[in-house]
Amino acid sequence: MNNLLIFPVILPLIAGLIFILLPKQIRLQRLLAIITLAIVTGISILIMNQVSANGTQTLQLGGWQAPFGIGLVADMFAILLVLTTSVVAFCCILFSFQTIGRNRENHYFHSLFLFLITGVNGSFLTGDLFNLYVFFEVLLLASYVLVSLGGQKKQLRETMKYVIINILSSAFFLIGIAYMYRVTGTLNLAHISVRIAESGQDGFITTVAILFLLVFGIKAGLFLFYWLPGSYSAPPAAISAVFAALLTKVGIYAIIRMFTLIFYHEPEVTHLFIGILAALTLILGGIGAVGYWDINKILTYNVIIGTGFILAGIAAFTESGTLGSIYYLINDMIVKSLIFLIGGVIIYLTGTSNLKEMSGLIRNHPYLGWMFFIAALSLIGIPPLGGFIGKIFITRGAFEAGYFWLGAIGLIVSLMILYSIFKIFMNAFWGETIISEDEEKGTTKGVMIPIVFLTVLTIGLGLGAELINGYVELAVDGLLNPQMYIDAVFGGNEIP
């Protein structure tokens, strides 16, 4: 069963390589992409159940014993994110069939999309710090092309900004890896954790921890996010949705993994710093969200706000805060993809992203309007939807940790989310209908199935929270007890 761990990484990679050999077979590429992501989803469910029954699963490639070989590790936290990634990717690729355009499909869109998923899943499953860097680069290389695919002036301008900032952060990532290897003599995450626990987290290691926080924080849109709103709003909706749902989450995952498995010895320094950055991210993201009248900009600033909320729970470093962060992270991946897809349809129908130039769409598209309303409620954190569960536990965790200021900022920013999202709803869907169906620039034909599916999931994450609660609690136990991860990696063998 452990051999299944390789499939969420290798299947999208193989499919993407095959598509390069079949550049004109667009229908075949679409079919194989859907089949590949469906299989990965099914395998992820099998792995999740295996982890639930037997604990963290590991695979040492080539039969090498840890920490000497390349290892894949699936604890409950990682596999929940792999499963959510597969579902989101399935919906976004299905949405793209009617919206991405044949020109982009002819220029290897499906290959790049699956390479991106390879990098995301690999980042979640790798048990090695250098391979985390490698998988980051795989997803970033794919994303560089996807941002620019189409060749519009706005895309090229934002691509330059996106590439430069990520190249710089990757350079600092390599510097952090070099320092980590110099200090510990290993790059296996579990082995690093053991070595630091033995020697103690001194000032130098804490400085390295801050370096990693800045690196992953840039990739997650934490505080230093000036590059994100333009980069995520430039490409078409199918690409923007998968970016919003997945790319920042890889950075968030890396922060959570590093600061619960490795850098957890000085939380009064490291986790307080995470809390301060999370608070600044919430405030600045909220200001950006309420200040714009462009749908894309409003939604991308809400991506930034989501990063702040998730890491606020990790900063608290309590059971409640961590539980809330995982709930909110999973819910945010689903809801962000949903709301970006709906936002793309709105722009597709009206031909503009300016809220002042649209009105009354709900009369011609009532289902679309009410699904946006449901997504908005979840994003704001209205019960009984999933966003409420995550926020209530994050706020509780912040208060338990004595970070009353952080909990209060989260509550205030929730009101800013309310204003920004309902500004879209009231201007785009409510009011007088100024565009008839005959005057619309596009159609909802062929794009409603993934939107409906994601809406059902959004409702299910709230109303059916008890169904996933056991899995989430196992994920929390694994994060707050790093010895569980270490024992699984070394499998009872002597640690070198």
Summary of the structure (lengths in Angstrom):
residues: 496
radius of gyration: 21.5
end to end distance: 26.5
largest distance: 71.4
contacts: 1910
relative contact order: 0.11
helix: 79%
strand: 3%
